[in-house]
């Protein structure tokens, strides 16, 4: 299929693919030599989504994708919070989980996400920039309205 592509332009937040009229016409068994250029070009907005070393282009019409790592970390945070309420220390939880005290203290904040934010994550509709990696470096306010406002900027 790549042989029908004449040009790909990648700009800030936008991808354009222009098809070769002769090759596309041959594939479709149609004469496209006189087709307007804008009929041979697909342009789509996108966002970059980074997770660790991986970078994805997220297109506006792409179906929602669940962030399983973020979902698992939210679930862990709720379990850890219940353990804290039951009297366990961060050290005990970290030892059982095979992680550091700092990691438990950092990630337990995910147990305090606004319910609609959790639902968006479960539905794969969270802002593209809201990942476990982002959270690890930034954290979130405890106030649910403030959380929603911050996440809306990602």
Phi, psi and omega in degrees: 000334183299335182292343179273352179273128179267322186203144173234125178245128179242117179236178180302110177071014182212137178239132177235133177239123178250130182265147175285120186298320181293314182289320177294319177299320178296319179295321181270356183058045179224153175270114182246012183301328181262008181292138177300144183303323182292343175279345181257005183237133174250128178237132182220136174284154178210166172236149173272135176234120181252136173222107183063236180268354183270136175235131180241149169266123180252116181269149186304322183269004181291137179297154181302141178238122180288136177267092185298327178295315179296318179299315179297321180291325176295316179298315177300318181299320179293320177296313180297320179297319177297323178293321177298315180297331179277357174108000178285153177267164176302320180298317179296316179297315181299317180298314179297321183278350181070038180223187182264158175304316182301316181297317179297313180299322182289311187280340182297338178299337178295342177289348183250023176290147175301140182305321180290332176291317177299315178300318178298319179297315180296328179273356182075022184250014178291157176305143185300333180276351182273098180231169176300321180296317178299314182300319181302326183265342186238322185072176180226153174293158180281333180288127185297321179297317178296323176301310182299319179296317180294314182295331179294341181272352184275000000 
